[in-house]
Amino acid sequence: MMDRPSWMAVLARATEAEIEATLAGAPPLPPHRRVRGPEVGLTMLRGRAGGDGAVFNLSEATVARCTVALEDGTLGHGWRLGRSKRAAEWAAVLDALLQGEARRAEWLERVVTPLAEAQRAATARDARRTAATEVRFATLAAMR
């Protein structure tokens, strides 16, 4: 069974089109009230440099976020890189739904698990492509 940080990570990485496609085969989303957003803003990306890992501000990135409340008062949050307000709202509604025990298994099976499997397949495909371009260097000292 997936925990909340895991399903939120899957929803944050999924594209708007991927979420929309999986929602097409699921029951309709329940009524909800927007508490905040959806809105687009910026976040600071930080990096680490040197041997001591000193933190520095690398760049800014655009993020979309949304917070919703279901009729029973459950709050759901959605954050994602980019400007997709729809995807942020869908992620927030799904987060709220998945917090309830009653229908968690159904929503995980219909929406989150297919998205997670597609993301794992894409990662494996990228790893195979990268491995095919691997170059191994040898020195004369290593060849003796």
N, C-alpha and C positions, 0 to 999 in steps of 0.2 A: 504494500500500500504506500502511496506517495504522501510525503508530508508537505506542509504549506510552503516552505522555501523552495521545494522542488517544483511544485506546480506553478508557483509564481515565476520561477526562472524559465520554465517551458513557455508560459504565456508571454513573457517579456521578449523572448527570442523569436517567437512565431510572427510571420508577416500578417498583415491585415487580410490578404487573400487566403492564406492558410487557415486562419481562424474562421473566416467567413465560410470556407468550404466545409470545415468540420461542423460548424453550427447548422449548416443546411440539412444534415442528417440527424440532428438532435431535436428534442422537444423545444418549443419556443422558450426564450428567456423570460423569467418572471418579471412582473412590474417592479420597478425600482425608482428611487428618487436620487437625483444627483446631489451630493453633499458638497463636492468641490470639482470644478472642471466639467468636462474635459478641457484641459488647457495645455498650451505649449510654452516651454521656458528653456532656460539654459542650466547646465550643471558644469562644474569645474572638474576636469579630468586631471588626476594627479599621477605623477610618476616617481620613480626612485632612481637616483644616479650614483655612480661611484661605488666603491667597495663598502662604504658605510651605509648605503641605502638612504641618503639624505632625500627628503621629500621635496618635490618642486611642482609648481603648477604647469601642466603640459599644454592644455588647450581647453576650450569649452565645447560642449556637445549639446545638441538640441534634444530635449526629452518631452514626452507627452505624459500627462498623469491625470488620473481621475479617481474619485472616491464616490461610491454609491452606497445607498442603504436599501435593503430589501424591506418588504412590508413587516417582517418580524423584527426589524431593527438591526439585523446583521450588517456590519460594514464590510465592504470589499474595496481593495485598493489595486490600482493598475498603474505601473510605471514602465516606460519603454523608451529606448533610443529612437529618435526620429520625431516626425510630426503627426503621426496617425492618431487623431483623437478618437476615431471609431474603435480602433484596436485597443486603445487604453481603456475605453469604457467597457468593451466586451471583456477584457481581462479583469476589470474591477467586479463586474457582475459575476463572472465565473469564480473569482476568488471568494466572493460572498456565498455563492451556492456551495462551493466545495468545503466551506467551514462547517456546514450542517451535516450531521451523520446520516440523516435519512436518505439523501439522494447522492451522496458523495461517490459511491461506487459507479453509479450510472453515468454521472458527468465525467468522471475520470475515464471510463471505458469509451465513451462516445466522442469526447473532445480532447482531453489532455493526453491520453495514451497515444492516440494516432499522431498528434503533434510531436510528442517526445520520440516516437519511433522514427518519424521522418527526419528529425534533427539528428538522431544517432546515425541514421543511414547517410545523411549528408556529411557528417563528420568523418565517417569511415571512408566514404568516397573521396573526400578531400585528402585524407591521410594516404590512401592508395596512390592518388595522383602525385602527391608530394614525394612519396617513397620512390616512385618511378624516376624522379629527377635527382635522386641522391647521388652525390659525387663523393668518393672516398679518396682521400689524399694519403699518400705514404711517403715517408722520407727515406733516404738511403740508410739512415741509422736503424730504422725499423725493419728494413729488408734484410739485414745481416743475420 
